[in-house]
């Protein structure tokens, strides 16, 4: 029986071993089961990298207008050259910058990231965490704004507060207010539950509502981590030939500590 391969994602599933081929630690734990439990633990701790950000895997919630504007900007259908998005940490603003970079790459117009590659103004410039820029980088970004305006390029910037609340040089604040400004609204629990259910349906899973609620209460709450954990939970349920339930999820999470200790004991 073969597991499913999620190439390029957070979790790669392996060919399952026949019973006689399974490996065990001295304390009797199934080594393959330990591997899956450890993957669950890594996902819960945010150690395994989540899937690459795209517009398709961004759950819009109350941000449908913003998402449409960014898609239009990527396709060259928007008149505005400057867009500033802001929101609290974890709202998805960095995801949207990465999604824009990915979409532009597919369109054959690679973006440049400030300050690593400020570009010449004719390209699409992405700037994250403008609220953290020191004075020298603020001066440099001011020059990039002017170059973008003169060369007909585009710039997408992100920060944690609206322009009026940024502690930046006045001339830079003026530039940020030139174009469109969008608030990136955080997803509420209903939005996250809907996203988890949609993701489960796409994988052919039945995800009980109580399991979604348990994930939101006890696991890292950002959506990419929740999606990746759901993928790992799916594989564990296949290995165990058990439906996805709260007892199964609890068993995995509680076993993670024992599995971690077993691996350390076996490699000591």
C-alpha positions in Angstrom: 0.0 0.0 0.0 1.5 3.3 -1.0 1.1 6.6 0.8 0.5 9.8 -1.0 3.4 12.0 -2.1 3.0 15.7 -1.4 6.0 16.9 -3.4 7.1 20.4 -2.7 4.9 20.7 0.4 5.5 20.4 4.1 5.2 16.6 4.4 6.4 13.8 2.2 4.7 10.5 2.7 6.6 7.3 2.1 5.8 3.8 0.9 4.3 2.0 3.8 6.1 -1.1 4.9 4.7 -4.6 5.1 4.2 -5.8 8.7 7.2 -8.1 8.5 9.4 -5.3 7.3 8.6 -2.8 10.0 11.3 -1.6 12.4 10.9 -1.2 16.1 12.8 0.6 18.8 14.0 -1.3 21.9 11.0 -0.1 23.9 8.6 -1.6 21.3 7.5 1.6 19.5 6.9 1.1 15.8 9.7 3.2 14.1 7.5 4.2 11.1 4.8 5.3 13.5 7.4 7.3 15.5 8.4 9.0 12.2 4.9 10.2 11.6 4.4 11.3 15.2 7.7 13.3 15.0 6.5 14.9 11.8 3.3 15.9 13.6 5.4 17.4 16.4 7.6 19.3 14.0 4.6 20.7 12.2 3.0 21.8 15.5 6.2 23.6 16.4 6.5 25.2 13.0 9.8 23.5 12.2 8.8 22.0 8.8 8.4 24.7 6.2 4.8 25.2 5.1 3.8 25.1 1.4 4.9 28.1 -0.8 2.5 31.0 -0.6 0.1 31.5 -3.6 -3.1 33.4 -4.2 -4.9 30.1 -4.5 -3.9 28.9 -1.0 -4.7 32.3 0.6 -8.1 32.1 2.3 -9.5 35.6 1.7 -12.2 35.9 4.4 -12.9 39.6 4.5 -10.1 40.3 2.1 -11.8 39.4 -1.2 -11.4 43.0 -2.6 -7.7 43.1 -1.7 -7.1 39.7 -3.3 -8.8 40.7 -6.5 -6.8 43.9 -6.6 -3.5 42.1 -6.3 -4.5 39.6 -9.0 -5.4 42.5 -11.3 -2.1 44.2 -10.4 -0.2 41.0 -11.3 -1.9 40.7 -14.7 -1.2 44.4 -15.5 -4.9 45.3 -15.4 -4.7 47.9 -12.6 -4.0 51.6 -13.0 -2.4 52.0 -9.5 1.3 51.5 -9.3 1.6 51.6 -5.5 -0.2 49.4 -3.0 0.3 49.4 0.7 -1.2 46.6 2.8 -1.2 46.5 6.6 -2.3 44.2 9.4 -1.3 42.5 12.6 1.3 39.7 12.6 -0.2 36.5 11.3 -2.9 38.2 9.2 -1.4 37.0 5.9 0.3 40.1 4.6 3.7 38.4 4.1 1.9 35.5 2.5 0.4 37.9 0.0 3.8 39.4 -0.9 5.1 35.9 -1.5 2.0 35.0 -3.5 2.6 38.1 -5.7 6.2 37.1 -6.3 5.1 33.6 -7.3 2.4 34.9 -9.6 4.7 37.4 -11.3 7.3 34.6 -11.8 4.7 32.5 -13.6 3.8 35.6 -15.7 7.5 35.9 -16.7 8.0 39.1 -14.8 10.2 38.2 -11.7 9.8 40.6 -8.8 12.6 42.1 -6.8 12.7 42.3 -3.0 13.8 45.5 -1.3 16.4 45.9 0.1 18.1 42.8 -1.3 17.6 43.9 -4.9 16.0 47.3 -5.2 15.9 47.2 -9.0 15.8 50.1 -11.4 12.2 51.1 -11.0 10.9 49.3 -14.1 10.3 46.1 -12.2 7.8 45.0 -9.6 9.2 45.8 -6.1 8.1 44.0 -3.0 8.8 45.5 0.5 7.9 43.8 3.7 7.9 45.1 7.2 8.3 48.8 6.3 7.7 49.6 9.9 11.1 48.0 10.7 13.2 50.0 8.2 16.1 52.0 9.7 16.9 55.5 8.5 19.3 54.5 5.8 16.9 52.0 4.3 14.1 54.6 4.5 16.2 56.9 2.4 16.9 54.1 -0.1 13.2 53.2 -0.3 12.3 56.8 -1.0 14.6 56.6 -4.0 13.0 53.4 -5.1 9.5 55.0 -5.0 10.8 57.8 -7.2 12.3 55.4 -9.6 9.2 53.3 -9.8 7.1 56.4 -10.6 9.4 57.6 -13.3 10.0 54.2 -14.9 6.4 52.9 -14.8 7.1 50.1 -12.4 5.0 48.9 -9.5 5.5 48.5 -5.8 3.7 46.5 -3.1 4.7 47.3 0.5 3.5 45.8 3.8 3.6 46.9 7.4 1.9 46.4 10.7 -0.1 49.7 10.9 -1.8 52.1 8.5 0.5 54.8 6.9 -0.6 57.5 9.3 0.7 55.5 12.3 4.1 54.5 10.8 7.1 56.1 12.4 8.9 56.9 9.1 10.4 59.8 7.4 7.6 62.2 6.3 8.5 62.1 2.6 8.3 58.3 2.7 4.9 58.4 4.3 3.7 60.7 1.5 4.9 58.1 -1.1 3.1 55.3 0.8 -0.1 57.3 0.6 0.2 57.8 -3.2 -1.6 54.6 -4.1 -4.1 52.1 -2.7 -4.1 51.2 1.0 -5.7 48.0 2.2 -6.2 46.6 5.7 -5.5 42.8 5.7 -8.2 41.4 8.1 -7.3 38.4 10.2 -9.3 35.3 9.7 -11.8 34.5 12.4 -12.3 30.9 13.7 -15.3 30.4 11.3 -13.1 31.3 8.3 -10.3 28.9 9.5 -12.8 26.1 10.1 -14.2 26.6 6.6 -10.7 26.6 5.1 -9.8 23.4 7.0 -13.1 21.7 5.8 -12.4 22.8 2.2 -8.8 21.4 2.4 -10.1 18.2 3.8 -12.7 17.8 1.1 -10.1 18.3 -1.5 -8.2 15.4 0.0 -11.3 13.2 0.1 -11.5 13.4 3.9 -14.4 13.7 6.3 -13.2 16.2 9.0 -15.6 16.4 11.9 -16.4 19.9 13.2 -15.2 19.0 16.7 -11.7 18.0 15.3 -11.4 21.4 13.6 -12.4 23.1 16.9 -9.8 21.0 18.8 -7.1 22.0 16.3 -7.9 25.7 16.7 -7.8 25.4 20.5 -4.7 23.3 20.9 -2.4 23.7 17.8 -0.5 26.6 16.4 -3.3 28.7 14.9 -1.8 30.2 11.7 -3.5 28.6 8.7 -0.5 27.1 6.8 0.5 25.2 10.0 -3.1 24.0 10.5 -3.2 22.8 6.9 0.1 20.9 7.1 -1.0 19.3 10.4 -4.2 18.2 8.7 -2.1 16.6 6.0 0.0 14.7 8.5 -3.2 13.7 10.5 -4.6 12.2 7.3 -1.6 10.1 6.7 -1.5 8.8 10.3 -5.2 7.9 10.1 -4.4 5.9 6.9 -1.5 4.1 8.7 -3.7 3.3 11.7 -6.8 2.5 9.6 -8.8 4.7 11.9 -11.1 7.7 11.1 -10.0 11.2 12.1 -11.3 11.8 15.5 -10.4 13.8 18.6 -9.1 10.6 20.4 -6.8 9.9 17.4 -5.5 13.5 17.4 -5.0 13.4 21.1 -3.1 10.1 20.8 -0.7 11.6 18.2 0.0 14.8 20.2 0.4 12.9 23.5 2.7 10.3 21.9 5.0 12.9 20.4 6.9 13.4 23.7 7.4 9.6 24.0 8.4 9.3 20.4 10.9 12.1 20.7 12.5 10.5 23.8 12.6 7.1 22.0 14.5 8.6 19.0 17.0 10.2 21.3 17.5 6.9 23.2 17.9 5.0 20.0 20.5 7.4 18.6 22.4 7.9 21.9 
